[in-house]
Amino acid sequence: MQVAVYVRVSTQRQAQTQTIEQQLEQLQAHIQAQGWQLSGENIFRDDGYSGATLNRPGLDRLRDRAAQAEFERVLITAPDRLARKYVHQVLLIEELERYGCQVEFLDRPMSQDPHDQLLLQIRGAVAEYERSLIAERMRRGRQAKYRAGVLLPWPRPPYGLRLNPDRPRDPKGLRWEETEAAIVGEIFAYYLEEGHSLFGLAKHLSANQIPSPKGRKHWNSATLRIILTNPVYAGKVYALRTQTRPARLRHSPLKPVGRGVGCRVPRPASEWILVAQIPRL
């Protein structure tokens, strides 16, 4: 019998602790006990990919190979390794079985028995609930830290600021870098002069060979607008200044609305959280 295995871990930290190898050992032991053979090309793995999305390279290759009827069975340690959402589990299992490929979970072998199918549905729903619960707890925990003033809202600081390398998310470690702070001061002074525009400011900085925040030779209006509207240069560090707008467009009429077409939009100022106050420029 031609068999394949699929293994997945959600984070790079899990991948580094060898949990994916533990899954492989468990699956290979089962295959050996059944007297089956497993070739290296039939091992599909996703290191550091969330089970909440179907956009995974290892899973894509598994689905493509199954469509070509290259194996008869796929072994997985548990349903949540295949997908976190129940609807995704059902979609994948039905797709693979349509290609003549049976899906087997080692920790709970499933059959077409109604009780097994009900258990699969319940476990998928519980996994999805747990994921949503963890995400909500993390969101509320971050907000509590923002309000307490112990957590910066960004891992990379705005242009001109530097973080404490030992405690990069600690607001108390923020400091101004003298050269870049002087450039920010020049940006505000130039823009506030009558008759000056963002486009003219970008040309002025580029003509004076001042590197952009990304080290490029030319500045653009979007970068300057971000600097000029950021309250951090007035000495206030805010969190939750923007929010993600749900995707409204689709890349193709044949595909569902995707996450990549959404964007970040400003929040009302009343919803901002003041994290810290620092010396203004």
Phi, psi and omega in degrees: 000133176276119182237159176224161177230151175231130180229148182206144167230152188278328186232159177295330178296318177295321180298322181289334180272014171070018180295331180289326176292326177296320176298316181298317180298318180296317181291317181294325177295320179294318180297317180296321180294330179275352181079020179269171178242140178233118177270155182300328182287349179260015174259116182247127186221148176231104179270117176079030179243134181290142176280000180277350180236154177267356181276080181226130184298318180295319178294321178298317179294322177299314181294321179295317181290323178295325179296337178267008177056046182270351175208161187255346184211141174242126180256134180221145183293319184206156181302325182287347172286329177286313180194150179277326184270136181301319182297326177289321177301311181299316180302313184291316181297315179295321179296313182293320179292331177295332178271008180082022182246117181276139178258129181233129175256127187292320186285346175203086179306132184252148176229186177276003177301135181305327180293320178294319180294322177295319179297318178300317179296317181296316182294321178296318180295320179295318179298319179294320179297315181298320179297316179295321180294317179296317180298320180292319178296319179295319179298314181291326177295318177297316180298322178297321179290324176300312183294329178281351179072031182243003182219124176287147183278358181222140177285333177246128185284157174299163182304130179101343182256152176232150180257160172285117184299334180280329179224075189294341180258009180272119180300333181291344181269002180291140175211156179273138172270122193303313184295310181292325178297323178294324178293319178299318177300319178294323179300312180294317182296317181294315185293328182284347177290142184298135177089358181267145182235172177297319180297316178295323177296319178298318178296320180299313181293319180293320180295330179270011175056040176269120182296145177287172178305333178264009177082013181274164183282334186244142176263158174231162185296326182296317179298317181293324178296321178298317180293314186291337182257002182275119182292351180297332180283349172264006175095013182234127178260115180249148170251161177060042177280341179228167176216158180276126175272131180303146179298137180242349182244168176231148180293330184209147176299341182270355182243153177289167176301127186256160180294329186292348182265354175285177180206170178263135181233156181294145171269157171300141183301334180293342181265355180292152176245122178283114183271314184200161172242134182233166177302129181278159179284000000 
